[in-house]
Amino acid sequence: MKQLIEEIIVQALKEENYPLNVEVSITFVNNNEIQAINKEFRNIDNPTDVLSFPLLEFEDTSIGDNELFSLEGLEEYLNPETGDLMLGDIIISIDKAIEQAKEYNHSLEREIGFLVAHSMFHLMGYDHMEEDEEKVMFEKQEKVLQNVGLSR
């Protein structure tokens, strides 16, 4: 599973032509733990499948293609030991992932892959609050999943 997650992260970065090496923290928790985190940070007292906590805020979601992208002002987000850009944290409820894999009739690997891909695009500045944003984000996620052999 670790190798698959790493492949998904690499593919998401390639999809954005990301110019830097990055560091992403991924934590697997149960429903009770993610519910507590969801309540604390989003004021929603329910378990959810995944939470993304980006460290950076982007005005432009096409950072990889953005000629203005530079490390200037990002020094505090670089891991001092590796020089990698720390994108943020992904927290996945393994309970929800198992439940949703059964519900959608696909493998646990596909479900976790989807959650990681989805969160990676959140960490890179994408959102899906508007219909057009959602379309772009979901197309990118599906492309990443296809590239790692997890298509529907």
C-alpha positions in Angstrom: 0.0 0.0 0.0 2.9 2.4 0.8 4.3 2.0 -2.7 0.9 2.7 -4.3 0.4 5.8 -2.2 3.9 7.1 -3.2 3.0 6.4 -6.9 -0.2 8.4 -6.5 1.6 11.3 -4.9 4.2 11.3 -7.7 1.6 11.1 -10.4 -0.4 14.0 -8.9 2.8 16.1 -8.8 3.5 15.2 -12.4 0.0 16.1 -13.4 0.7 19.6 -12.2 4.3 19.7 -13.5 5.3 20.4 -9.9 8.8 22.0 -9.9 9.9 20.8 -6.4 10.3 17.7 -4.3 7.7 17.6 -1.7 6.9 16.1 1.7 3.4 15.0 2.5 2.3 13.5 5.9 -0.3 10.8 5.6 -2.0 9.4 8.8 -4.5 6.6 9.0 -7.0 6.9 11.8 -10.3 5.3 12.8 -13.8 6.9 12.6 -13.7 8.2 16.2 -10.3 9.9 15.7 -11.3 11.6 12.4 -14.6 12.7 13.9 -12.7 14.4 16.7 -10.4 16.1 14.2 -13.3 17.1 12.0 -15.1 18.6 15.0 -12.0 20.5 16.2 -11.0 21.9 12.8 -14.2 22.1 10.8 -16.8 22.2 13.6 -18.5 19.2 12.0 -19.3 16.5 14.6 -19.3 13.5 12.2 -16.7 11.1 10.9 -15.5 11.8 7.3 -13.4 9.8 4.9 -10.4 12.2 4.5 -9.2 15.6 5.7 -6.6 17.6 4.0 -4.6 20.3 5.8 -2.5 22.3 3.2 0.4 24.3 4.6 0.4 26.7 1.6 -2.3 28.9 0.2 -2.4 29.3 -3.6 -4.0 32.1 -5.5 -3.4 30.1 -8.7 -4.0 26.4 -8.8 -1.6 25.9 -11.7 1.5 26.3 -9.6 3.5 23.8 -11.5 3.0 25.7 -14.7 3.1 29.1 -13.1 6.3 31.0 -14.2 5.9 33.2 -11.1 6.4 30.2 -8.8 9.6 30.4 -6.8 10.9 29.5 -3.3 11.0 33.1 -2.3 8.9 33.5 0.8 8.5 29.7 1.2 11.6 29.1 3.2 9.6 28.3 6.3 7.8 25.5 4.4 11.0 23.8 3.5 12.2 20.8 5.5 15.6 22.0 6.7 17.0 18.4 6.5 15.9 17.6 3.0 15.0 20.9 1.3 11.6 19.4 0.3 8.6 21.6 0.2 6.2 20.5 3.0 2.8 20.5 1.3 0.7 19.5 4.2 -1.1 16.6 5.9 -3.6 14.0 4.8 -5.7 12.2 7.4 -7.7 9.1 6.2 -10.2 7.2 8.1 -9.5 3.5 7.4 -13.0 2.7 8.7 -14.6 5.0 6.2 -12.3 3.8 3.4 -13.3 0.2 4.0 -17.0 1.1 4.2 -16.9 3.2 1.0 -14.9 0.5 -0.9 -17.8 -1.9 -0.2 -20.4 0.7 -1.0 -18.8 1.6 -4.3 -18.0 -2.0 -5.1 -14.3 -1.5 -5.7 -11.1 -2.5 -3.9 -9.8 -0.9 -0.7 -6.7 0.1 -2.8 -8.9 2.0 -5.2 -10.7 3.8 -2.4 -7.5 4.8 -0.6 -5.9 5.8 -3.9 -8.9 8.0 -4.6 -8.7 9.6 -1.2 -4.9 10.3 -1.5 -5.3 11.7 -5.1 -8.2 13.9 -4.0 -6.2 15.2 -1.0 -3.1 15.8 -3.1 -5.0 18.2 -5.3 -6.4 20.0 -2.2 -2.8 20.3 -0.9 -1.8 21.8 -4.3 -4.6 24.5 -4.1 -7.6 22.9 -5.8 -11.1 22.9 -4.4 -14.5 21.7 -5.5 -16.9 24.3 -4.1 -17.9 25.4 -7.6 -19.1 23.1 -10.3 -16.4 24.1 -12.8 -13.7 23.6 -10.1 -15.1 20.3 -9.2 -15.0 19.1 -12.8 -11.3 20.1 -13.2 -10.3 18.5 -9.9 -12.1 15.3 -10.5 -10.7 14.9 -14.0 -7.2 15.3 -12.6 -7.9 12.8 -9.9 -9.2 10.2 -12.4 -6.2 10.7 -14.7 -3.8 10.1 -11.8 -5.8 6.9 -10.8 -5.7 5.7 -14.3 -1.9 6.3 -14.5 -1.4 4.0 -11.5 -3.8 1.3 -12.7 -6.7 2.2 -10.4 -9.3 3.2 -13.0 -12.9 2.3 -12.5 
